[in-house]
Amino acid sequence: MDILTGKRPPLEDVFVNVAGSPSLGASDAKVTVVEFTDFQCAFCAAYAHGTFERIIKEYVQTGKVRYVVRNFPLEQSHPLARKAAEAGLCAHEQGKFWALHDRFFADQKKLAPSDLPDHVSAIGADLASINVCLESGKYGDRLAADLADGRDLRVVGTPTFFIGYADQSDPSRIRAVRSIGGDVPYSKLPESDRRGAGGVPAERMGAGEVMSPVPRSLARTTTRRSRYLPTSVVASRLGVSARTVRLWAECGEIPAVKIGRQWRIEETELERWLSRRFQVSNI
């Protein structure tokens, strides 16, 4: 980390294996983006509904970028994430990974095994084949490899991205030149921050869901009297979008209550929640 600018330096000798992973875009695109994701992660959903769509439209569909997904389910806090990841890989066999990806992130309250038939029917995949695939556990080793590779790459939360280009000696490996993490609306990225390798979003993606607790230095002094904060205040405090906070509230990720038509978060509960489950960092 560059202490003066707050930016990460370019990566050196960092390679990400993408063999067999779901991807979008031309295989010979100059730039590759690899995302480590978790289908039950609210940050990942916020990213999928915003910045991801812009990247696909403006970079992938124009042939500039190849986009690859690897799984990093945070099972301790997201008990449904691993099975959802397996279902995604099973759907990938039928060319339906991205359709299921969109379904999962569209409604994270419906990730239980009992919800899978509705998702599979909606995307036009064969349920019997996916059930056989899931029951066989054939992708257990693949998920273990994703997690192990992620940890080796110092992935601690989701979403985390690596931006780089294919290794000339082995196209299944991506030579990463930059890593970023978290969610921020595409429109909030300064123009200078949209210029990573090949012009893809590359800086200050905000905050992401991680396995480690919030540092004590981020703790705030609160009064004994309860205060219910609107999502805009919580978003400003955490450095994320208000939409992200609303998604947390809607899917039960954050201790929120609905007062009228608006979500509110009790301040003391917010601090407890942060200390248990999240670390907020500017990258």
C-alpha positions as CSV (number, residue, x, y, z in Angstrom):
1,M,0.0,0.0,0.0
2,D,1.3,3.4,-0.9
3,I,0.9,5.4,2.3
4,L,0.9,8.7,0.6
5,T,-1.8,8.0,-2.0
6,G,-3.7,5.1,-0.3
7,K,-3.4,3.0,-3.5
8,R,-2.1,-0.5,-3.9
9,P,1.0,-0.8,-6.1
10,P,0.9,-2.9,-9.2
11,L,1.2,-6.7,-8.5
12,E,4.3,-8.6,-9.4
13,D,4.5,-12.3,-10.3
14,V,0.9,-12.9,-9.3
15,F,-0.9,-15.5,-11.5
16,V,-4.6,-16.5,-11.3
17,N,-5.7,-19.9,-12.7
18,V,-8.9,-19.6,-14.8
19,A,-8.9,-23.0,-16.4
20,G,-12.5,-24.3,-16.6
21,S,-14.0,-21.3,-14.9
22,P,-17.2,-19.7,-16.2
23,S,-16.4,-16.7,-18.4
24,L,-17.8,-14.1,-20.7
25,G,-16.2,-12.4,-23.6
26,A,-13.6,-13.2,-26.3
27,S,-10.9,-15.6,-25.2
28,D,-8.3,-13.5,-26.9
29,A,-9.4,-10.2,-25.3
30,K,-6.4,-8.1,-24.3
31,V,-7.5,-7.8,-20.6
32,T,-9.0,-10.3,-18.3
33,V,-11.0,-9.6,-15.1
34,V,-11.3,-12.4,-12.5
35,E,-13.9,-12.1,-9.8
36,F,-13.9,-14.2,-6.6
37,T,-17.6,-14.1,-5.5
38,D,-20.1,-15.5,-3.0
39,F,-23.8,-15.8,-4.0
40,Q,-25.0,-15.0,-0.5
41,C,-22.9,-11.9,-0.2
42,A,-24.8,-8.6,-0.2
43,F,-21.8,-6.7,-1.5
44,C,-21.6,-9.1,-4.4
45,A,-25.3,-8.6,-5.2
46,A,-24.9,-4.8,-5.1
47,Y,-21.9,-5.1,-7.5
48,A,-23.8,-7.5,-9.8
49,H,-26.7,-5.1,-10.1
50,G,-24.6,-2.1,-11.0
51,T,-21.0,-2.0,-11.9
52,F,-20.9,-5.5,-13.3
53,E,-23.6,-4.7,-15.8
54,R,-21.7,-1.7,-17.0
55,I,-18.5,-3.6,-17.4
56,I,-20.2,-6.3,-19.4
57,K,-21.9,-3.7,-21.7
58,E,-19.0,-1.4,-22.2
59,Y,-16.0,-3.7,-22.1
60,V,-16.9,-7.4,-22.5
61,Q,-19.5,-7.0,-25.3
62,T,-17.1,-4.7,-27.2
63,G,-14.3,-7.3,-27.1
64,K,-12.0,-5.4,-24.8
65,V,-12.3,-7.6,-21.7
66,R,-12.8,-11.3,-20.8
67,Y,-14.7,-11.7,-17.5
68,V,-14.1,-14.8,-15.4
69,V,-15.8,-15.9,-12.2
70,R,-14.3,-18.1,-9.4
71,N,-16.1,-19.0,-6.2
72,F,-15.2,-17.9,-2.7
73,P,-18.1,-18.9,-0.5
74,L,-17.8,-17.5,3.1
75,E,-19.5,-20.5,4.7
76,Q,-19.1,-19.3,8.3
77,S,-21.6,-16.4,7.6
78,H,-23.2,-17.7,4.5
79,P,-24.4,-21.3,4.9
80,L,-26.2,-21.4,1.6
81,A,-23.3,-20.0,-0.5
82,R,-21.3,-23.2,-1.1
83,K,-24.3,-25.2,-2.4
84,A,-25.3,-22.3,-4.6
85,A,-21.8,-22.2,-6.0
86,E,-22.0,-25.9,-6.8
87,A,-25.3,-25.4,-8.5
88,G,-23.8,-22.7,-10.6
89,L,-21.0,-25.0,-11.8
90,C,-23.5,-27.8,-12.5
91,A,-25.5,-25.3,-14.6
92,H,-22.3,-24.3,-16.4
93,E,-22.3,-27.8,-17.9
94,Q,-25.5,-26.8,-19.7
95,G,-24.3,-23.3,-20.6
96,K,-26.5,-21.8,-18.0
97,F,-24.1,-20.5,-15.4
98,W,-24.7,-16.8,-16.1
99,A,-28.4,-17.2,-16.2
100,L,-28.3,-18.8,-12.8
101,H,-25.8,-16.3,-11.6
102,D,-28.3,-13.5,-12.4
103,R,-31.2,-15.3,-10.7
104,F,-29.2,-15.9,-7.5
105,F,-28.2,-12.3,-7.2
106,A,-31.7,-11.1,-8.1
107,D,-33.1,-12.6,-5.0
108,Q,-30.7,-13.8,-2.3
109,K,-33.5,-14.9,0.0
110,K,-34.1,-17.8,-2.4
111,L,-30.8,-19.7,-2.3
112,A,-32.0,-22.8,-0.4
113,P,-32.0,-26.2,-2.2
114,S,-35.8,-26.1,-2.2
115,D,-35.7,-22.9,-4.3
116,L,-33.5,-24.4,-7.0
117,P,-36.2,-26.0,-9.1
118,D,-37.8,-22.7,-9.7
119,H,-34.5,-21.1,-10.7
120,V,-33.7,-24.0,-13.0
121,S,-37.1,-23.9,-14.6
122,A,-36.8,-20.2,-15.2
123,I,-33.5,-20.5,-17.0
124,G,-34.5,-23.5,-19.1
125,A,-32.0,-25.9,-17.7
126,D,-32.5,-29.6,-17.0
127,L,-33.2,-30.1,-13.3
128,A,-32.6,-33.8,-13.2
129,S,-29.1,-33.4,-14.6
130,I,-28.3,-30.6,-12.1
131,N,-29.6,-32.7,-9.2
132,V,-27.5,-35.7,-10.3
133,C,-24.5,-33.3,-10.5
134,L,-25.1,-31.9,-7.0
135,E,-25.7,-35.3,-5.4
136,S,-22.4,-36.6,-6.9
137,G,-20.4,-33.8,-5.3
138,K,-18.4,-33.7,-8.4
139,Y,-17.5,-30.0,-7.9
140,G,-16.4,-30.3,-4.3
141,D,-12.7,-30.4,-5.3
142,R,-13.2,-27.4,-7.7
143,L,-14.6,-25.3,-4.9
144,A,-11.9,-26.4,-2.5
145,A,-9.4,-25.3,-5.2
146,D,-11.1,-21.9,-5.6
147,L,-10.9,-21.3,-1.9
148,A,-7.3,-22.5,-1.6
149,D,-6.2,-20.4,-4.6
150,G,-8.1,-17.4,-3.2
151,R,-6.4,-17.6,0.2
152,D,-3.0,-18.0,-1.6
153,L,-3.9,-14.8,-3.5
154,R,-4.7,-13.1,-0.1
155,V,-8.4,-12.9,-0.9
156,V,-10.1,-12.2,2.4
157,G,-13.5,-11.1,1.3
158,T,-16.0,-10.8,-1.6
159,P,-16.1,-9.6,-4.2
160,T,-12.4,-9.4,-4.9
161,F,-11.1,-8.8,-8.4
162,F,-7.8,-9.4,-10.3
163,I,-7.2,-7.5,-13.5
164,G,-4.5,-8.6,-15.9
165,Y,-3.7,-10.4,-19.1
166,A,-3.2,-14.0,-20.2
167,D,0.2,-15.5,-19.7
168,Q,1.8,-16.1,-23.1
169,S,3.2,-19.4,-22.0
170,D,0.0,-20.7,-20.5
171,P,-3.3,-18.9,-21.5
172,S,-5.1,-20.7,-18.6
173,R,-3.2,-18.4,-16.2
174,I,-3.8,-14.7,-15.9
175,R,-0.9,-12.5,-15.0
176,A,-2.5,-10.1,-12.6
177,V,-1.3,-6.5,-12.5
178,R,-3.9,-5.1,-10.0
179,S,-6.3,-6.4,-7.3
180,I,-9.4,-4.5,-6.1
181,G,-12.3,-5.3,-3.8
182,G,-15.8,-4.4,-2.9
183,D,-18.7,-2.6,-4.5
184,V,-19.3,1.0,-5.6
185,P,-21.8,2.3,-8.3
186,Y,-20.0,2.6,-11.6
187,S,-21.2,6.3,-11.9
188,K,-19.3,7.1,-8.6
189,L,-16.0,6.0,-10.0
190,P,-13.9,9.0,-11.0
191,E,-12.7,8.9,-14.6
192,S,-9.1,8.4,-13.5
193,D,-10.3,5.4,-11.5
194,R,-11.8,3.7,-14.5
195,R,-8.4,3.2,-16.1
196,G,-7.0,0.0,-14.9
197,A,-5.3,-2.5,-17.3
198,G,-7.0,-1.8,-20.6
199,G,-9.3,0.8,-19.2
200,V,-11.4,-1.3,-16.8
201,P,-12.5,0.0,-13.3
202,A,-9.5,-0.3,-11.1
203,E,-9.5,1.8,-8.0
204,R,-11.4,2.3,-4.8
205,M,-14.2,-0.2,-5.2
206,G,-15.3,0.6,-1.6
207,A,-16.0,-2.1,0.9
208,G,-16.4,-5.8,0.6
209,E,-17.6,-8.6,2.9
210,V,-14.7,-10.3,4.7
211,M,-13.9,-13.0,7.2
212,S,-11.9,-10.8,9.7
213,P,-13.5,-8.3,12.2
214,V,-13.4,-4.6,12.0
215,P,-10.3,-3.0,13.5
216,R,-10.9,-1.2,16.8
217,S,-9.6,2.0,15.2
218,L,-12.9,2.1,13.2
219,A,-15.1,1.8,16.3
220,R,-17.3,4.9,17.0
221,T,-18.3,6.3,20.3
222,T,-22.1,5.9,20.8
223,T,-24.4,7.3,23.4
224,R,-26.5,5.1,25.6
225,R,-29.7,6.4,24.0
226,S,-30.6,4.4,20.9
227,R,-30.4,6.2,17.6
228,Y,-31.9,4.8,14.4
229,L,-29.8,5.8,11.4
230,P,-31.2,6.1,7.8
231,T,-29.4,4.0,5.1
232,S,-27.8,7.2,3.7
233,V,-26.1,7.9,7.0
234,V,-24.9,4.3,7.4
235,A,-23.7,4.3,3.8
236,S,-21.7,7.5,4.3
237,R,-20.2,6.1,7.5
238,L,-19.1,2.9,5.9
239,G,-18.1,4.3,2.5
240,V,-20.5,2.3,0.5
241,S,-23.6,3.1,-1.5
242,A,-27.0,3.5,0.1
243,R,-28.3,0.9,-2.3
244,T,-25.8,-1.6,-0.8
245,V,-27.1,-0.8,2.7
246,R,-30.7,-1.3,1.6
247,L,-29.8,-4.7,0.0
248,W,-28.2,-5.7,3.3
249,A,-31.4,-4.8,5.1
250,E,-33.7,-6.5,2.7
251,C,-31.8,-9.8,2.8
252,G,-31.2,-9.7,6.5
253,E,-27.5,-9.1,6.4
254,I,-27.7,-6.1,8.7
255,P,-29.8,-5.6,11.9
256,A,-32.4,-3.2,10.4
257,V,-36.0,-2.4,11.1
258,K,-38.5,-0.9,8.7
259,I,-40.1,2.3,9.9
260,G,-42.8,3.3,7.5
261,R,-41.3,2.7,4.1
262,Q,-37.7,3.3,5.1
263,W,-35.1,1.0,6.6
264,R,-33.4,2.2,9.8
265,I,-30.4,0.8,11.5
266,E,-29.9,1.2,15.3
267,E,-26.5,2.6,15.9
268,T,-25.3,0.3,18.7
269,E,-26.4,-2.8,16.8
270,L,-24.6,-1.5,13.8
271,E,-21.3,-1.4,15.7
272,R,-21.8,-4.8,17.1
273,W,-22.6,-6.2,13.6
274,L,-19.5,-4.6,12.2
275,S,-17.3,-6.0,14.9
276,R,-18.6,-9.5,14.2
277,R,-18.7,-9.7,10.5
278,F,-17.1,-6.9,8.5
279,Q,-14.0,-4.9,7.9
280,V,-14.3,-1.6,6.1
281,S,-11.3,-0.4,4.1
282,N,-10.5,2.0,1.4
283,I,-8.3,0.5,-1.3
